[in-house]
Amino acid sequence: CDLFWKNHGLSYAILRLFNGYGRGQATDFFLPNKIAQAKAATKDGGVLKLRGRHVTKDWVHVSDVAAAAVAALDSDFVGALNVGTGIETSLEKIAEQIVGEFGLRLEFEGDDPATRMCADWKRIHRMLGWRPGHGFTVNDQCRFVSDVVIVDEVSMLDSELAFNLFRALGDNTALVL
């Protein structure tokens, strides 16, 4: 690519997408697959099984991916850029949210080695002005089902994130800052 750019002057950007998710995602990907399994498990004994509990991923919403692509198309930048949130979330944490929503038990299969994935998106921000704008959706229909939510790094809470955190707390959820 770089040689083609140097010889012909055609700019390019390579977007390295981390784990995209969002509405309309194919059912064989982790999130829609586990949700479908949870729906079925409500009829089949109330257990959701998970392999790879210690695996972490950097989940980036499809609307953020689209915004990154538009920013790249509107630029003359040449090179590779990471598109992610910079936040690692374990498969176990996501599965816990799903079983909590469906009232299921979580069982672990196998003991796979932990792998980690986390994007450094500083370069795309510096070069294109892009930054992730969505985490997992939080709204009145999507609330914490945990008894306690612990915020380990309060200094990282800006006013918008704090507002959404407080709004997402369940009626009986305790918050520890």
PEVENJO-V451071 format. One record per backbone hydrogen bond with DSSP energy under -0.5 kcal/mol. NH is the residue of the N-H (numbers start at 1). CO is the residue of the C=O. If there is no record, write none. Layout:
# PEVENJO-V451071
nh:NH co:CO
nh:NH co:CO
This chain:
# PEVENJO-V451071
nh:5 co:1
nh:6 co:2
nh:7 co:3
nh:8 co:4
nh:9 co:5
nh:10 co:4
nh:11 co:9
nh:14 co:79
nh:15 co:13
nh:16 co:14
nh:16 co:81
nh:17 co:15
nh:18 co:83
nh:19 co:58
nh:20 co:18
nh:21 co:60
nh:25 co:22
nh:29 co:26
nh:33 co:29
nh:34 co:30
nh:35 co:31
nh:36 co:32
nh:37 co:33
nh:38 co:34
nh:39 co:35
nh:40 co:36
nh:41 co:37
nh:42 co:38
nh:43 co:40
nh:44 co:40
nh:46 co:41
nh:48 co:105
nh:50 co:107
nh:52 co:109
nh:55 co:52
nh:56 co:115
nh:57 co:89
nh:59 co:57
nh:60 co:19
nh:60 co:58
nh:61 co:134
nh:62 co:21
nh:64 co:61
nh:65 co:61
nh:66 co:62
nh:67 co:63
nh:68 co:64
nh:69 co:65
nh:70 co:66
nh:71 co:67
nh:72 co:68
nh:73 co:69
nh:74 co:70
nh:75 co:72
nh:79 co:12
nh:81 co:14
nh:83 co:16
nh:84 co:82
nh:89 co:57
nh:91 co:55
nh:92 co:53
nh:94 co:90
nh:95 co:91
nh:96 co:92
nh:97 co:93
nh:98 co:94
nh:99 co:95
nh:100 co:96
nh:101 co:97
nh:102 co:98
nh:103 co:99
nh:104 co:99
nh:105 co:46
nh:107 co:48
nh:109 co:50
nh:121 co:119
nh:125 co:121
nh:126 co:122
nh:127 co:123
nh:128 co:124
nh:129 co:124
nh:129 co:125
nh:130 co:124
nh:139 co:142
nh:142 co:139
nh:143 co:141
nh:144 co:168
nh:149 co:174
nh:151 co:149
nh:151 co:176
nh:152 co:150
nh:154 co:152
nh:156 co:153
nh:157 co:154
nh:158 co:156
nh:162 co:158
nh:163 co:159
nh:164 co:160
nh:165 co:161
nh:166 co:162
nh:167 co:163
nh:168 co:164
nh:169 co:165
nh:169 co:166
nh:173 co:170
nh:174 co:147
nh:176 co:149
nh:177 co:175
